Amino acid sequence: MMDSGGHDGGLSVLCVDLEKFRPRMHAPGPVSGDMFFRPKAMTPEEIEARKKRGKATEETTASNPFYAFPIENVTPVRIWRHVPHTHIEDSKIIGLVWDDANLLHGLCGDKTKYCFTIKDKKIAVFAPFDEADKKYKAWLLASMYPRACIFDDKIILPHVVGRQYLAKASAVGDWDGGRKIVGTKDGLLAIVRGADVFALGNAAAYGPVRCLYVNARKTRLWGTAGDEEDLGTVFYYDDKVGLRQLGFLIYNIHGYFDGPSASNILSSIAVSKDEKLVAVGGADRIGAIHIADLKKSTS
């Protein structure tokens, strides 16, 4: 970890040996002698200044939002709390799918895989994937998003100048009129009919397009994109409004009702059959799912 450098000092990097720390982690440590960290009562003038600063922050965020969905419409489901803390990477989301009863099913894991269901935005079932019913396992693997990417690599897809080598399909979805919507390894989106390719532009600043979800009528699309070392982007497309970057899943600003939460490697996205709810899965080391109310977000 890196500290702030204190008052006039420079930054320093700190390291904690967890093997030595764990046996003592519940024992109180020494009290800091730095008066800078001692709490003291604020003056009325300081309280008023803090209120104004907080209000300015909220107004700035409202006028220039960076998050994919309004804060009040999003509920995080922290999958990492349900796996052993020694193997927290097993919380990485692999895929998601909604059934006809608006029950969200998912698969997570790294070394060990787990399947789960979410009802009313809370974990209902969480169990090792190997112990699940054989028929259920087959259904989940075949139904969840992202789906397998099958595309003719002879078709030339759009590219960013100088990065032609990334003009390869990373996600594919069926579109109306017998067309395909294709996302590339460089975060670009295109509609393909036969050998004709219509470029739609950047779904994210950097790729790849990780997952595409198309509704049953094949008229509306939601997707995720972004490099592993960048901020994952949620995007949307239809033939009326075109391609729209919706934003990020970073909810750590002042006032978030459910506590700070963020996902950056957006591995999966799935929309309920009635198109009222969207679930976005994160394959970060600490895996989580963010469920948003689409009707409220677009009204």
N, C-alpha and C positions, 0 to 999 in steps of 0.2 A: 504494500500500500504506500501511498505518497501523502505526506502531510502538507499543511498549508504554509509551512515556513514560520509560523508564529508572527510576531509583530514586525520586526525588522530583519529577521533571519531568512536564509535561503531555504529552498525546498529540500526535503530529505526523503529518502526511500527507506521504509521500515519493513522488516521481515519478522514473522512470528512462526516459531517452530511448533506446529500443531500437535505433534506427538508429545511434546513436553507440556503444552498448554492444556490439552484435554483433561488430564487428571486434576487440574486446578481451576477449571473454567467456572466452577460455581463458588469459588472462594473470593471474597472481596479483595481487590487490589489496593495499593496505597492511594491515598487521596492526593490529587494534584496540588502542587504548591504554587501553580501559576495563577495569579490573581485574575488574569484575563478570563479564566474559565469559571470563576466564582460568580454565581448568580447574584444580581442586585436589582433592587426595585427600579422600574423605569419612571422617569419623570412624566408628568402630564403632556409635556411638549413632545417627548419621545414617543409616547403612545399615539398621539395624533399623527405624527409623521409616519409611523409604521402603518396606520390605517390607510393613509393616503397612498403609500407605496403599494400596499396590497391591492387596493382598488385599481391603481394604474396598471398593475400586472394583469389583473383579470380583464380589464378593458383591452389591453394590447393583445392578449391571447384570443379574445373573442373576435377582434377585428382582423387578426391574421392567424387563424388556427392552423396547426400542423398535423393534428391528429385525424385519423381516417373517419371517425364517427364522433358526434358530440359526446362529451364526457358523461353526461347524465343518461345516455342511452347505452352505455357499455358496462358489462359485468365480466370481470376476470374470473376464470376458474383455474386455480393454481395446481396443476397436475403434480408438480414437484413435491407437494406435501404428502403425496400418497405413495411414493416410492422410498425404499431405504435410503437414508441420508448418505450412506457410504457409496451408493451407486446412483447419485442424483441425475446423471446423464440419461438414465432410463426414462426420464420424464419427457424427453424430446418427442414432439408430436410427429407421427409418420403419416397419418391420414384420418379424415373425418367424413361422416355421411349422416344425413338426417333420414329417418324412416317416415312412413306415411302418418304415423301418430305423433310427429314432431318430437321424437326422441332422438337425441344426438348420440351416435356411436363413434368410437374412435380407437386408434391403435397408437401406442407410444412405445419407446424403448431404444436401447442402444445394444448392450450385451444381452439384456433380458427384456422381452416384450410383454406388454400388458394391454388388455382390451378393457374398455370401460363404456359406460353409458352415462349421459347427463340429462337429468329431468328438472325442469324449472330452474335451469342454470346452476344446478348443484349435482355433484357426483352421486349417482344412484348405485352403480355397480363398478367395482374395480378389481380385476383379477388377472393372474398370469395368462397370457395368450395360449400357452401350451395346454392349459387345463380347460379351455373352452370347448363347447360342443363342436364336433367336426363340421357339421353343416353350417353352423354359425361362423366359424372361422373362414370357410370358403366364401360365404356371402359377404363378410366384411372385407376381405381382400379384393373381391371383385367389384364391390360397390363404392368403396371409399375414394376420396379425392386426396392427392392427385391420381389421375388414371395413367395407364401406360401411354407413352408418347410414340405413336407409330406414324411416320411421315416419309414421303418419297424424298430422299436427300438429293435427287437430281434437280428438284425445283429450286430455283435461286431465290432466296429470301432477302429482305432488306437488311442493310447493315450500316453501322456508323463508319464513316470514312477512316480507313486505316485498320479497321477491325473486321475485315471480311471473314476471317477465320472463325468468328463467332456467329456467323449467319447460319446457324444450325438450329433446328427445332428442339425446344426443350419442353413444350407443352402444346397439346392440340385439343380442340373442341369442335364438335359439329355445329354448324350454323344453318339458318334457314336457306331454302333454295338450293340445297345440296352442296353448300359451301363449307369451308373449314376456316376456323380462326386459329392462327398459329402464333405462339410466342417463341422468341429466340433466346439463345444463350447470352445475348447482349441486351436483353430487356426491351426488344422491339416487338410490335404486334402487327399482324397482317391478316387480311382476308384472302383466301385462296379458292379459286374456282378453276378446276382443271390445272392448266399450266399458267393461268393468269394470277398475278399476285398484286394486291392493292395494299400498299403500306399505310398503316394507321399512325405510326410514330412511336415515341418512347412511352412504355408503360412504367418505367422507372429510370432513374438517372444511370444506374448500372444494373446489369443483369445478374442472373438469368431470370426469365419468367418461370416461376416455380410451380404454379398451379392455376388451372382455369376451371371455373364452374359455369356451365350454361344451363339456363332454365329449360323446362320441358318444351316450351314453344320455340326454343332456339332463337330467341329475340333479345335476351338480356344476358350479359356476361359479367362475372366478378372474377378477379384474379389477384395473385400476389407475385411480387418480383423483388429482386435485390440481391446484392452480393453478400457473402457471409460476413464481411468486415464493414458493411454499410448498414444503413437503416432500411429495413424491409418496407416496401410500399404496397398498399392496397389500391387497386384500380378497378374501373368499371367501363363497360362499353355497350352501347346499343346504336342502331342505325339512325336514331333521331338526334342524340346529343353528341355522338362520337366517343372518342377515347378520353376518359377523365382520370387523372391521378387523384385519388381520394385523400391519401396521406399516410401517416405512420401510426403504429400502435404503441405510443409512449404516453402513459397517463401518470405523470409524477409531478404535475404542477399543483400549486396551492389550491385547495378546495375540492380535490377529487374525493368523492364520498366513500369509495371502497379501498382507499389506500393506494400507494404507488404501485404501478404495474406496467410492464413493458415486454414486448416480443420484437425481435429484430430479424431472425431467420424465419420468414413466414412460409412454412412448408406446405400448408394446406388451407383451403377455404371451401366452405360448403354452405349453401343456402337452403333453408327449410322449404318444403314443397309449396307452402302458401306464400313464400317469398316475404315473410314477415321478420325472420331472424337470419342473421349471418354469423357463422362461427369461423374464426381464424386461428389456426394452430401455429405455435411457435416451436421450432426445433433448436432453440438455444439450449445451453447447458442446463438452465433452469427452465423447464418447459411449462407453458401455460396456454390456455385458450381464452380468447376474448370473444364474447357473444354480444352482438349489437342488435338493437331493434331497428330494422330497416325502415319500417313505416314512419316512425318518429323522426328518423334521420333525414328522410327525403321529403317530409311534409312541409 
